[in-house]
Amino acid sequence: MKTRRAADLPADLESSRRRFAQWRQRRKGHTPIPDALWAEAVTLAGRYGVSRTARTLRVGYRSLQQRVERKTGCLASSSPRLGEPAFLELAIPSQAGTGECLLEWEDAAGAKMRLHLKGVEVPDLVALSRSFWEGLR
């Protein structure tokens, strides 16, 4: 089995590994891992993945995975890993000036608004519509 040197680990993971080792040296009998250490392991698993964290801290993979799932409310395998974006925005190139539309709003009380727009993007229309309907309340 390949062993990791402390220099290969991120500082927070190495620090936690040392705390787990100190706890193991001081514990009496087969006492369970304290909640504070488990909480630390769960946080690190969110950053570095369950497998790497379990291996480094020498805790059971399944035990750590279950704690991560309980904390996040979702499967640990679906959480983003280090370096992977949690959200990716795709920008669609704007073609301003090419679109034209006529909008008419009317509510049950008779309030009306009519707009003739050229070169306005959809997000602007959504905001405009929302402000019209919220203003009627």
Secondary structure per residue as TSV (DSSP state, phi and psi in degrees):
chain	resnum	aa	ss	phi	psi
A	1	M	-	360.0	134.9
A	2	K	-	-76.4	131.0
A	3	T	-	-101.3	146.1
A	4	R	-	-96.8	139.2
A	5	R	-	-85.5	154.1
A	6	A	G	-59.5	-32.1
A	7	A	G	-68.2	-21.7
A	8	D	G	-79.4	-14.2
A	9	L	S	-98.5	147.5
A	10	P	-	-60.0	150.8
A	11	A	H	-56.6	-43.6
A	12	D	H	-69.0	-33.6
A	13	L	H	-71.0	-40.5
A	14	E	H	-65.3	-41.7
A	15	S	H	-61.3	-43.4
A	16	S	H	-67.0	-38.5
A	17	R	H	-58.9	-41.2
A	18	R	H	-65.8	-40.6
A	19	R	H	-63.3	-41.4
A	20	F	H	-62.5	-42.1
A	21	A	H	-63.8	-41.9
A	22	Q	H	-63.9	-42.7
A	23	W	H	-61.5	-42.5
A	24	R	H	-63.1	-36.5
A	25	Q	H	-69.0	-34.4
A	26	R	H	-90.5	-18.1
A	27	R	-	-68.9	152.9
A	28	K	-	-106.1	123.2
A	29	G	T	67.0	-143.7
A	30	H	T	-107.7	55.5
A	31	T	-	-73.1	144.9
A	32	P	-	-69.3	157.6
A	33	I	-	-64.3	131.7
A	34	P	-	-61.4	151.2
A	35	D	H	-58.4	-36.1
A	36	A	H	-62.6	-40.3
A	37	L	H	-69.7	-38.9
A	38	W	H	-62.1	-42.7
A	39	A	H	-60.8	-40.4
A	40	E	H	-63.2	-43.8
A	41	A	H	-62.4	-40.8
A	42	V	H	-63.5	-42.8
A	43	T	H	-61.8	-45.0
A	44	L	H	-65.9	-35.4
A	45	A	H	-63.2	-32.3
A	46	G	H	-66.3	-30.1
A	47	R	H	-87.7	-42.0
A	48	Y	H	-114.9	-0.4
A	49	G	-	93.8	151.3
A	50	V	H	-66.7	-45.1
A	51	S	H	-61.4	-51.9
A	52	R	H	-62.6	-42.4
A	53	T	H	-65.9	-45.0
A	54	A	H	-61.4	-43.4
A	55	R	H	-63.4	-46.7
A	56	T	H	-65.7	-43.5
A	57	L	H	-86.7	-6.2
A	58	R	T	58.8	51.6
A	59	V	-	-120.3	162.2
A	60	G	-	-66.6	131.2
A	61	Y	H	-57.0	-50.8
A	62	R	H	-64.0	-39.5
A	63	S	H	-61.5	-43.9
A	64	L	H	-67.6	-42.3
A	65	Q	H	-60.1	-43.2
A	66	Q	H	-63.5	-39.4
A	67	R	H	-67.2	-38.4
A	68	V	H	-63.7	-44.1
A	69	E	H	-64.2	-39.5
A	70	R	H	-64.9	-39.6
A	71	K	H	-70.5	-44.9
A	72	T	H	-88.7	-19.9
A	73	G	S	77.2	10.9
A	74	C	S	-142.5	169.1
A	75	L	-	-65.2	137.3
A	76	A	G	-62.7	-32.6
A	77	S	G	-69.4	-17.0
A	78	S	G	-92.4	-3.9
A	79	S	S	-79.2	149.1
A	80	P	-	-65.9	145.5
A	81	R	-	-96.0	168.4
A	82	L	T	-55.8	128.6
A	83	G	T	91.8	-13.8
A	84	E	S	-96.7	132.5
A	85	P	-	-69.8	141.6
A	86	A	S	-78.8	-24.7
A	87	F	-	-143.5	135.8
A	88	L	-	-126.1	119.1
A	89	E	-	-94.4	129.8
A	90	L	-	-105.8	115.7
A	91	A	-	-85.2	129.8
A	92	I	-	-98.7	127.5
A	93	P	-	-58.8	137.2
A	94	S	-	-83.3	139.2
A	95	Q	-	-120.6	61.5
A	96	A	T	-59.6	143.9
A	97	G	T	91.1	-7.9
A	98	T	S	-97.9	-21.8
A	99	G	-	-95.9	149.9
A	100	E	E	-145.9	138.7
A	101	C	E	-153.3	161.2
A	102	L	E	-121.0	122.3
A	103	L	E	-114.6	137.3
A	104	E	E	-134.1	127.7
A	105	W	E	-118.8	142.8
A	106	E	E	-151.6	131.1
A	107	D	-	-102.4	177.7
A	108	A	T	-63.4	-27.0
A	109	A	T	-82.9	-6.4
A	110	G	-	101.7	-1.0
A	111	A	-	-66.8	135.1
A	112	K	E	-131.5	150.6
A	113	M	E	-147.7	136.0
A	114	R	E	-131.6	130.5
A	115	L	E	-132.0	138.1
A	116	H	E	-115.5	113.4
A	117	L	E	-118.5	144.3
A	118	K	E	-131.1	129.4
A	119	G	S	71.0	25.4
A	120	V	-	-100.3	137.9
A	121	E	-	-84.9	158.0
A	122	V	H	-56.3	-45.0
A	123	P	H	-57.6	-34.8
A	124	D	H	-65.7	-37.9
A	125	L	H	-67.7	-38.9
A	126	V	H	-62.7	-45.9
A	127	A	H	-63.5	-40.5
A	128	L	H	-64.5	-45.3
A	129	S	H	-62.0	-44.5
A	130	R	H	-61.3	-42.7
A	131	S	H	-66.1	-34.4
A	132	F	H	-64.6	-49.9
A	133	W	H	-70.5	-35.8
A	134	E	H	-71.4	-28.8
A	135	G	H	-70.1	-19.4
A	136	L	T	-84.3	-13.7
A	137	R	-	-77.8	360.0
